[in-house]
Amino acid sequence: MRRDPHPEDRRTRLVVLTERGRDTLASAQRLAREVDDALLGELDDAERRTLEGLLARLG
């Protein structure tokens, strides 16, 4: 990440994801999908949605 000056407001800095940050984010997202698939691989789409809904209700 880097902080760039705001083009119109000198008091503000814009936080920008760098190329390395984008690569890191993409790797983390791939890993999260792999973990999801490993943990929930036996569930069909409807069962996954049900589980997600229940977990969301629990907070």
PyMOL Python script that loads the backbone (N, CA, C, O; Angstrom):
from pymol import cmd

cmd.read_pdbstr("""\
ATOM      1  N   MET A   1       0.843  -1.156   0.000  1.00  0.00           N
ATOM      2  CA  MET A   1       0.000   0.000   0.000  1.00  0.00           C
ATOM      3  C   MET A   1       0.896   1.230   0.000  1.00  0.00           C
ATOM      4  O   MET A   1       2.026   1.220   0.488  1.00  0.00           O
ATOM      5  N   ARG A   2       0.342   2.268  -0.563  1.00  0.00           N
ATOM      6  CA  ARG A   2       1.037   3.546  -0.508  1.00  0.00           C
ATOM      7  C   ARG A   2       0.009   4.645  -0.265  1.00  0.00           C
ATOM      8  O   ARG A   2      -1.186   4.467  -0.502  1.00  0.00           O
ATOM      9  N   ARG A   3       0.490   5.756   0.200  1.00  0.00           N
ATOM     10  CA  ARG A   3      -0.379   6.903   0.470  1.00  0.00           C
ATOM     11  C   ARG A   3      -0.016   8.016  -0.492  1.00  0.00           C
ATOM     12  O   ARG A   3       1.118   8.493  -0.522  1.00  0.00           O
ATOM     13  N   ASP A   4      -0.998   8.415  -1.272  1.00  0.00           N
ATOM     14  CA  ASP A   4      -0.803   9.485  -2.247  1.00  0.00           C
ATOM     15  C   ASP A   4      -1.551  10.727  -1.789  1.00  0.00           C
ATOM     16  O   ASP A   4      -2.568  10.628  -1.103  1.00  0.00           O
ATOM     17  N   PRO A   5      -1.050  11.891  -2.168  1.00  0.00           N
ATOM     18  CA  PRO A   5      -1.788  13.108  -1.824  1.00  0.00           C
ATOM     19  C   PRO A   5      -3.101  13.172  -2.591  1.00  0.00           C
ATOM     20  O   PRO A   5      -3.181  12.759  -3.747  1.00  0.00           O
ATOM     21  N   HIS A   6      -4.117  13.690  -1.939  1.00  0.00           N
ATOM     22  CA  HIS A   6      -5.407  13.903  -2.595  1.00  0.00           C
ATOM     23  C   HIS A   6      -5.239  15.063  -3.572  1.00  0.00           C
ATOM     24  O   HIS A   6      -4.637  16.076  -3.216  1.00  0.00           O
ATOM     25  N   PRO A   7      -5.752  14.941  -4.790  1.00  0.00           N
ATOM     26  CA  PRO A   7      -5.533  15.998  -5.787  1.00  0.00           C
ATOM     27  C   PRO A   7      -6.222  17.323  -5.449  1.00  0.00           C
ATOM     28  O   PRO A   7      -5.814  18.373  -5.945  1.00  0.00           O
ATOM     29  N   GLU A   8      -7.259  17.284  -4.610  1.00  0.00           N
ATOM     30  CA  GLU A   8      -8.004  18.507  -4.320  1.00  0.00           C
ATOM     31  C   GLU A   8      -7.950  18.930  -2.858  1.00  0.00           C
ATOM     32  O   GLU A   8      -8.208  20.093  -2.548  1.00  0.00           O
ATOM     33  N   ASP A   9      -7.623  18.020  -1.963  1.00  0.00           N
ATOM     34  CA  ASP A   9      -7.643  18.324  -0.535  1.00  0.00           C
ATOM     35  C   ASP A   9      -6.292  17.955   0.068  1.00  0.00           C
ATOM     36  O   ASP A   9      -6.007  16.777   0.284  1.00  0.00           O
ATOM     37  N   ARG A  10      -5.467  18.950   0.339  1.00  0.00           N
ATOM     38  CA  ARG A  10      -4.114  18.699   0.833  1.00  0.00           C
ATOM     39  C   ARG A  10      -4.103  18.067   2.220  1.00  0.00           C
ATOM     40  O   ARG A  10      -3.081  17.519   2.632  1.00  0.00           O
ATOM     41  N   ARG A  11      -5.200  18.129   2.939  1.00  0.00           N
ATOM     42  CA  ARG A  11      -5.271  17.527   4.275  1.00  0.00           C
ATOM     43  C   ARG A  11      -5.444  16.015   4.203  1.00  0.00           C
ATOM     44  O   ARG A  11      -5.225  15.315   5.192  1.00  0.00           O
ATOM     45  N   THR A  12      -5.828  15.520   3.058  1.00  0.00           N
ATOM     46  CA  THR A  12      -6.222  14.121   2.902  1.00  0.00           C
ATOM     47  C   THR A  12      -5.177  13.348   2.110  1.00  0.00           C
ATOM     48  O   THR A  12      -4.549  13.878   1.193  1.00  0.00           O
ATOM     49  N   ARG A  13      -5.006  12.093   2.481  1.00  0.00           N
ATOM     50  CA  ARG A  13      -4.134  11.177   1.733  1.00  0.00           C
ATOM     51  C   ARG A  13      -4.994  10.034   1.205  1.00  0.00           C
ATOM     52  O   ARG A  13      -5.888   9.552   1.899  1.00  0.00           O
ATOM     53  N   LEU A  14      -4.725   9.608  -0.007  1.00  0.00           N
ATOM     54  CA  LEU A  14      -5.414   8.468  -0.612  1.00  0.00           C
ATOM     55  C   LEU A  14      -4.576   7.216  -0.378  1.00  0.00           C
ATOM     56  O   LEU A  14      -3.371   7.214  -0.628  1.00  0.00           O
ATOM     57  N   VAL A  15      -5.208   6.171   0.095  1.00  0.00           N
ATOM     58  CA  VAL A  15      -4.514   4.899   0.302  1.00  0.00           C
ATOM     59  C   VAL A  15      -4.743   4.057  -0.946  1.00  0.00           C
ATOM     60  O   VAL A  15      -5.881   3.784  -1.327  1.00  0.00           O
ATOM     61  N   VAL A  16      -3.646   3.652  -1.576  1.00  0.00           N
ATOM     62  CA  VAL A  16      -3.699   2.956  -2.860  1.00  0.00           C
ATOM     63  C   VAL A  16      -2.995   1.609  -2.725  1.00  0.00           C
ATOM     64  O   VAL A  16      -1.918   1.510  -2.137  1.00  0.00           O
ATOM     65  N   LEU A  17      -3.618   0.589  -3.273  1.00  0.00           N
ATOM     66  CA  LEU A  17      -3.015  -0.736  -3.271  1.00  0.00           C
ATOM     67  C   LEU A  17      -1.970  -0.804  -4.388  1.00  0.00           C
ATOM     68  O   LEU A  17      -2.270  -0.504  -5.544  1.00  0.00           O
ATOM     69  N   THR A  18      -0.759  -1.195  -4.040  1.00  0.00           N
ATOM     70  CA  THR A  18       0.312  -1.311  -5.024  1.00  0.00           C
ATOM     71  C   THR A  18       0.167  -2.608  -5.820  1.00  0.00           C
ATOM     72  O   THR A  18      -0.677  -3.448  -5.506  1.00  0.00           O
ATOM     73  N   GLU A  19       0.983  -2.759  -6.834  1.00  0.00           N
ATOM     74  CA  GLU A  19       0.986  -3.994  -7.628  1.00  0.00           C
ATOM     75  C   GLU A  19       1.292  -5.195  -6.730  1.00  0.00           C
ATOM     76  O   GLU A  19       0.644  -6.237  -6.829  1.00  0.00           O
ATOM     77  N   ARG A  20       2.273  -5.037  -5.864  1.00  0.00           N
ATOM     78  CA  ARG A  20       2.607  -6.118  -4.924  1.00  0.00           C
ATOM     79  C   ARG A  20       1.421  -6.408  -4.005  1.00  0.00           C
ATOM     80  O   ARG A  20       1.137  -7.568  -3.707  1.00  0.00           O
ATOM     81  N   GLY A  21       0.738  -5.374  -3.561  1.00  0.00           N
ATOM     82  CA  GLY A  21      -0.439  -5.552  -2.720  1.00  0.00           C
ATOM     83  C   GLY A  21      -1.552  -6.280  -3.451  1.00  0.00           C
ATOM     84  O   GLY A  21      -2.218  -7.142  -2.877  1.00  0.00           O
ATOM     85  N   ARG A  22      -1.759  -5.933  -4.730  1.00  0.00           N
ATOM     86  CA  ARG A  22      -2.783  -6.621  -5.527  1.00  0.00           C
ATOM     87  C   ARG A  22      -2.430  -8.095  -5.690  1.00  0.00           C
ATOM     88  O   ARG A  22      -3.304  -8.958  -5.613  1.00  0.00           O
ATOM     89  N   ASP A  23      -1.145  -8.382  -5.917  1.00  0.00           N
ATOM     90  CA  ASP A  23      -0.709  -9.782  -6.040  1.00  0.00           C
ATOM     91  C   ASP A  23      -0.937 -10.545  -4.736  1.00  0.00           C
ATOM     92  O   ASP A  23      -1.403 -11.685  -4.746  1.00  0.00           O
ATOM     93  N   THR A  24      -0.604  -9.907  -3.618  1.00  0.00           N
ATOM     94  CA  THR A  24      -0.798 -10.529  -2.310  1.00  0.00           C
ATOM     95  C   THR A  24      -2.272 -10.788  -2.048  1.00  0.00           C
ATOM     96  O   THR A  24      -2.639 -11.854  -1.553  1.00  0.00           O
ATOM     97  N   LEU A  25      -3.116  -9.822  -2.379  1.00  0.00           N
ATOM     98  CA  LEU A  25      -4.562  -9.982  -2.202  1.00  0.00           C
ATOM     99  C   LEU A  25      -5.087 -11.134  -3.052  1.00  0.00           C
ATOM    100  O   LEU A  25      -5.881 -11.945  -2.577  1.00  0.00           O
ATOM    101  N   ALA A  26      -4.649 -11.209  -4.300  1.00  0.00           N
ATOM    102  CA  ALA A  26      -5.094 -12.288  -5.187  1.00  0.00           C
ATOM    103  C   ALA A  26      -4.675 -13.651  -4.630  1.00  0.00           C
ATOM    104  O   ALA A  26      -5.452 -14.605  -4.677  1.00  0.00           O
ATOM    105  N   SER A  27      -3.460 -13.746  -4.108  1.00  0.00           N
ATOM    106  CA  SER A  27      -2.995 -15.009  -3.515  1.00  0.00           C
ATOM    107  C   SER A  27      -3.825 -15.381  -2.297  1.00  0.00           C
ATOM    108  O   SER A  27      -4.189 -16.544  -2.122  1.00  0.00           O
ATOM    109  N   ALA A  28      -4.125 -14.404  -1.462  1.00  0.00           N
ATOM    110  CA  ALA A  28      -4.933 -14.661  -0.266  1.00  0.00           C
ATOM    111  C   ALA A  28      -6.341 -15.099  -0.648  1.00  0.00           C
ATOM    112  O   ALA A  28      -6.913 -15.979  -0.005  1.00  0.00           O
ATOM    113  N   GLN A  29      -6.899 -14.493  -1.686  1.00  0.00           N
ATOM    114  CA  GLN A  29      -8.241 -14.879  -2.129  1.00  0.00           C
ATOM    115  C   GLN A  29      -8.250 -16.301  -2.673  1.00  0.00           C
ATOM    116  O   GLN A  29      -9.182 -17.061  -2.408  1.00  0.00           O
ATOM    117  N   ARG A  30      -7.216 -16.669  -3.434  1.00  0.00           N
ATOM    118  CA  ARG A  30      -7.116 -18.047  -3.939  1.00  0.00           C
ATOM    119  C   ARG A  30      -7.017 -19.038  -2.783  1.00  0.00           C
ATOM    120  O   ARG A  30      -7.683 -20.073  -2.783  1.00  0.00           O
ATOM    121  N   LEU A  31      -6.187 -18.715  -1.807  1.00  0.00           N
ATOM    122  CA  LEU A  31      -6.026 -19.590  -0.648  1.00  0.00           C
ATOM    123  C   LEU A  31      -7.339 -19.725   0.121  1.00  0.00           C
ATOM    124  O   LEU A  31      -7.688 -20.820   0.564  1.00  0.00           O
ATOM    125  N   ALA A  32      -8.060 -18.635   0.281  1.00  0.00           N
ATOM    126  CA  ALA A  32      -9.352 -18.676   0.983  1.00  0.00           C
ATOM    127  C   ALA A  32     -10.335 -19.575   0.241  1.00  0.00           C
ATOM    128  O   ALA A  32     -11.073 -20.336   0.867  1.00  0.00           O
ATOM    129  N   ARG A  33     -10.351 -19.494  -1.096  1.00  0.00           N
ATOM    130  CA  ARG A  33     -11.237 -20.370  -1.880  1.00  0.00           C
ATOM    131  C   ARG A  33     -10.848 -21.837  -1.699  1.00  0.00           C
ATOM    132  O   ARG A  33     -11.715 -22.704  -1.581  1.00  0.00           O
ATOM    133  N   GLU A  34      -9.546 -22.111  -1.678  1.00  0.00           N
ATOM    134  CA  GLU A  34      -9.088 -23.489  -1.488  1.00  0.00           C
ATOM    135  C   GLU A  34      -9.506 -24.024  -0.122  1.00  0.00           C
ATOM    136  O   GLU A  34      -9.933 -25.173  -0.003  1.00  0.00           O
ATOM    137  N   VAL A  35      -9.383 -23.193   0.901  1.00  0.00           N
ATOM    138  CA  VAL A  35      -9.785 -23.607   2.248  1.00  0.00           C
ATOM    139  C   VAL A  35     -11.291 -23.839   2.290  1.00  0.00           C
ATOM    140  O   VAL A  35     -11.753 -24.835   2.846  1.00  0.00           O
ATOM    141  N   ASP A  36     -12.056 -22.919   1.701  1.00  0.00           N
ATOM    142  CA  ASP A  36     -13.512 -23.099   1.635  1.00  0.00           C
ATOM    143  C   ASP A  36     -13.861 -24.418   0.967  1.00  0.00           C
ATOM    144  O   ASP A  36     -14.684 -25.183   1.470  1.00  0.00           O
ATOM    145  N   ASP A  37     -13.231 -24.677  -0.165  1.00  0.00           N
ATOM    146  CA  ASP A  37     -13.522 -25.916  -0.893  1.00  0.00           C
ATOM    147  C   ASP A  37     -13.153 -27.149  -0.068  1.00  0.00           C
ATOM    148  O   ASP A  37     -13.874 -28.147  -0.080  1.00  0.00           O
ATOM    149  N   ALA A  38     -12.030 -27.078   0.648  1.00  0.00           N
ATOM    150  CA  ALA A  38     -11.613 -28.218   1.465  1.00  0.00           C
ATOM    151  C   ALA A  38     -12.580 -28.454   2.619  1.00  0.00           C
ATOM    152  O   ALA A  38     -12.885 -29.598   2.954  1.00  0.00           O
ATOM    153  N   LEU A  39     -13.059 -27.378   3.223  1.00  0.00           N
ATOM    154  CA  LEU A  39     -13.954 -27.516   4.375  1.00  0.00           C
ATOM    155  C   LEU A  39     -15.391 -27.814   3.973  1.00  0.00           C
ATOM    156  O   LEU A  39     -16.098 -28.549   4.663  1.00  0.00           O
ATOM    157  N   LEU A  40     -15.817 -27.239   2.853  1.00  0.00           N
ATOM    158  CA  LEU A  40     -17.227 -27.317   2.468  1.00  0.00           C
ATOM    159  C   LEU A  40     -17.449 -28.116   1.194  1.00  0.00           C
ATOM    160  O   LEU A  40     -18.529 -28.061   0.607  1.00  0.00           O
ATOM    161  N   GLY A  41     -16.450 -28.848   0.769  1.00  0.00           N
ATOM    162  CA  GLY A  41     -16.513 -29.552  -0.499  1.00  0.00           C
ATOM    163  C   GLY A  41     -17.664 -30.526  -0.643  1.00  0.00           C
ATOM    164  O   GLY A  41     -18.127 -30.780  -1.755  1.00  0.00           O
ATOM    165  N   GLU A  42     -18.127 -31.068   0.457  1.00  0.00           N
ATOM    166  CA  GLU A  42     -19.215 -32.046   0.414  1.00  0.00           C
ATOM    167  C   GLU A  42     -20.593 -31.397   0.313  1.00  0.00           C
ATOM    168  O   GLU A  42     -21.580 -32.084   0.051  1.00  0.00           O
ATOM    169  N   LEU A  43     -20.671 -30.077   0.518  1.00  0.00           N
ATOM    170  CA  LEU A  43     -21.960 -29.383   0.490  1.00  0.00           C
ATOM    171  C   LEU A  43     -22.288 -28.909  -0.920  1.00  0.00           C
ATOM    172  O   LEU A  43     -21.406 -28.443  -1.642  1.00  0.00           O
ATOM    173  N   ASP A  44     -23.552 -29.025  -1.312  1.00  0.00           N
ATOM    174  CA  ASP A  44     -23.959 -28.452  -2.594  1.00  0.00           C
ATOM    175  C   ASP A  44     -24.230 -26.953  -2.397  1.00  0.00           C
ATOM    176  O   ASP A  44     -24.151 -26.451  -1.275  1.00  0.00           O
ATOM    177  N   ASP A  45     -24.546 -26.248  -3.477  1.00  0.00           N
ATOM    178  CA  ASP A  45     -24.721 -24.795  -3.413  1.00  0.00           C
ATOM    179  C   ASP A  45     -25.811 -24.379  -2.430  1.00  0.00           C
ATOM    180  O   ASP A  45     -25.640 -23.415  -1.684  1.00  0.00           O
ATOM    181  N   ALA A  46     -26.918 -25.094  -2.425  1.00  0.00           N
ATOM    182  CA  ALA A  46     -28.021 -24.751  -1.519  1.00  0.00           C
ATOM    183  C   ALA A  46     -27.597 -24.932  -0.059  1.00  0.00           C
ATOM    184  O   ALA A  46     -27.931 -24.115   0.799  1.00  0.00           O
ATOM    185  N   GLU A  47     -26.868 -25.997   0.208  1.00  0.00           N
ATOM    186  CA  GLU A  47     -26.404 -26.237   1.577  1.00  0.00           C
ATOM    187  C   GLU A  47     -25.395 -25.176   2.014  1.00  0.00           C
ATOM    188  O   GLU A  47     -25.400 -24.740   3.165  1.00  0.00           O
ATOM    189  N   ARG A  48     -24.534 -24.769   1.089  1.00  0.00           N
ATOM    190  CA  ARG A  48     -23.572 -23.702   1.409  1.00  0.00           C
ATOM    191  C   ARG A  48     -24.293 -22.398   1.730  1.00  0.00           C
ATOM    192  O   ARG A  48     -23.938 -21.711   2.688  1.00  0.00           O
ATOM    193  N   ARG A  49     -25.310 -22.053   0.929  1.00  0.00           N
ATOM    194  CA  ARG A  49     -26.076 -20.824   1.185  1.00  0.00           C
ATOM    195  C   ARG A  49     -26.769 -20.894   2.539  1.00  0.00           C
ATOM    196  O   ARG A  49     -26.806 -19.908   3.276  1.00  0.00           O
ATOM    197  N   THR A  50     -27.312 -22.053   2.863  1.00  0.00           N
ATOM    198  CA  THR A  50     -27.960 -22.226   4.167  1.00  0.00           C
ATOM    199  C   THR A  50     -26.950 -22.030   5.293  1.00  0.00           C
ATOM    200  O   THR A  50     -27.229 -21.325   6.263  1.00  0.00           O
ATOM    201  N   LEU A  51     -25.793 -22.644   5.167  1.00  0.00           N
ATOM    202  CA  LEU A  51     -24.750 -22.500   6.182  1.00  0.00           C
ATOM    203  C   LEU A  51     -24.313 -21.044   6.304  1.00  0.00           C
ATOM    204  O   LEU A  51     -24.177 -20.533   7.416  1.00  0.00           O
ATOM    205  N   GLU A  52     -24.092 -20.374   5.183  1.00  0.00           N
ATOM    206  CA  GLU A  52     -23.685 -18.967   5.213  1.00  0.00           C
ATOM    207  C   GLU A  52     -24.737 -18.112   5.909  1.00  0.00           C
ATOM    208  O   GLU A  52     -24.400 -17.214   6.681  1.00  0.00           O
ATOM    209  N   GLY A  53     -26.012 -18.387   5.638  1.00  0.00           N
ATOM    210  CA  GLY A  53     -27.092 -17.644   6.284  1.00  0.00           C
ATOM    211  C   GLY A  53     -27.116 -17.856   7.788  1.00  0.00           C
ATOM    212  O   GLY A  53     -27.294 -16.911   8.557  1.00  0.00           O
ATOM    213  N   LEU A  54     -26.935 -19.101   8.200  1.00  0.00           N
ATOM    214  CA  LEU A  54     -26.914 -19.403   9.632  1.00  0.00           C
ATOM    215  C   LEU A  54     -25.726 -18.741  10.322  1.00  0.00           C
ATOM    216  O   LEU A  54     -25.868 -18.190  11.414  1.00  0.00           O
ATOM    217  N   LEU A  55     -24.562 -18.792   9.694  1.00  0.00           N
ATOM    218  CA  LEU A  55     -23.382 -18.159  10.279  1.00  0.00           C
ATOM    219  C   LEU A  55     -23.543 -16.644  10.351  1.00  0.00           C
ATOM    220  O   LEU A  55     -23.097 -16.019  11.313  1.00  0.00           O
ATOM    221  N   ALA A  56     -24.173 -16.056   9.348  1.00  0.00           N
ATOM    222  CA  ALA A  56     -24.412 -14.610   9.357  1.00  0.00           C
ATOM    223  C   ALA A  56     -25.329 -14.226  10.517  1.00  0.00           C
ATOM    224  O   ALA A  56     -25.136 -13.187  11.149  1.00  0.00           O
ATOM    225  N   ARG A  57     -26.319 -15.060  10.792  1.00  0.00           N
ATOM    226  CA  ARG A  57     -27.239 -14.787  11.912  1.00  0.00           C
ATOM    227  C   ARG A  57     -26.522 -14.850  13.252  1.00  0.00           C
ATOM    228  O   ARG A  57     -26.878 -14.135  14.189  1.00  0.00           O
ATOM    229  N   LEU A  58     -25.512 -15.706  13.342  1.00  0.00           N
ATOM    230  CA  LEU A  58     -24.755 -15.822  14.586  1.00  0.00           C
ATOM    231  C   LEU A  58     -23.812 -14.640  14.793  1.00  0.00           C
ATOM    232  O   LEU A  58     -23.357 -14.375  15.905  1.00  0.00           O
ATOM    233  N   GLY A  59     -23.532 -13.940  13.701  1.00  0.00           N
ATOM    234  CA  GLY A  59     -22.685 -12.741  13.799  1.00  0.00           C
ATOM    235  C   GLY A  59     -21.280 -13.076  13.584  1.00  0.00           C
ATOM    236  O   GLY A  59     -20.421 -12.195  13.629  1.00  0.00           O
TER     237      GLY A  59
END
""", "prot")
cmd.dss("prot")
cmd.show_as("cartoon", "prot")
cmd.util.cbc("prot")
cmd.orient("prot")
